Amino acid sequence: TLFRSLMVLALRVLYRLPGRQVRWCTEGPPRAAIAAKQPFRVELSAGKLYAWCACGHSQKQPFCDGSHKHACPGISPLRFSLEESKTAWLCGCKQSKNPPYCDGSHKEDCVQNS
């Protein structure tokens, strides 16, 4: 449409982005980046609130540093706490079916070959 064409032109001028980098919400949900191809072994304390990075852009993996606000709007950290302290393996590839815990998804070819 004419409106969409004008919006794309405005974004290119304002942000000096090549046309291929302009993303529209209709392209589907935002996808997490693969932060690591292995899980993170962490000591978790009972009663403490944790924020596991779900977007993959945090510099403090496996925990959130707020990078999702700019790098991947639409993905929020997974907040959790435990009743008992324990050692856990937290997902680094962001593909786990049981977040924030590793389920072995990092072993799949789509993660290892990325």
N, C-alpha and C positions, 0 to 999 in steps of 0.2 A: 504494500500500500504506500501511498505518498507519505503518510505520517511516519511509517517505519523507516522509509528511505531517508527522510529528513533527520530522524533521530540517530540513525547510523552515521550520517554525515556529521552531525553535531558531536557525537562521541569521538569520532576520528579527529576532529579539529581540537576539541577540548583536551583529550587525553593522548593525542598523537599515536593512536593504536592502529596497526594494520587491520584491514577489514576482517581477517580470519580470527582475530582475538576478541571481537565483540561477541559477548554471550547473551543469549536471551533466555528467560525463564522457561520458555516452551521447549528448550532442548532437553529437558529432563532434570531430575534432582541433582544437586551438586554431588560430586564424588570425592571421596577421601584420597589423599596422596599416600603412597606407601612410604612410611617413615623409616622402616627397617625391615629387613628380610628375616628377622628372628625376633623372638619375644624378649621382653625385659624382665629380669629377675629383680623383684623389689620386696622390701620388708614393709608390711602394712601394719599400722597400729590400730588397735581397737578404739572405736569411738571417734576417730579422726575422719573428717570429710575430705574425700579425694575427688579430683576432677580429671578423668582420663581423657586425653586428647583423642577426639574422634575424627578430626580433619586431616591429621598427618603433617601439619605445618609447624607445630610447636618446636621451639628450640630446647625445651625441657622435657623431652620424651621420657617416659610415656605419659607425662602429665601436661595439662593445658597451661599455656602462657598467654592466652588471649589472641593468638595469631589468626584464629578462625574469623575474627571480626572483619579482617581485611582480606585475607587470603581465600577464605571459603565461606562467605555468608550463607546461612541456611543450614550449616552443620554446627551443632553445639556440643560441648564436652559432655561426657556421661559422668554424672556425679554419683558417688557411692561411698558407703562407710561399712565397717565390719563390726560385728559384736565381739570377735576374738582376734587378737593379733596373729598374723601368719605371714609366711613367705609365699609369694604368688608369682606366677609368670603372666605378665600383662602383654596383650597383643601389641605388636609393633607394626604389623603390615596393614592394620585397620580393616581386615577382611573377615575377622572372626565372626562366627554365628552366635558366639556366647560372650560378647564384650562385657567388661573390659579384659576378660581372661583369654589367653591363647587357646585355640582349639586345633592347632596344627595347620591352619589355612596357609601359613607362610611357606609350606612345603610344596604347594601347588605350582605348576609350571607358569601360570599367569602371573604369580608374584615373583618367582625366582628369575624369570626371563624379562622382567620389566626394568 
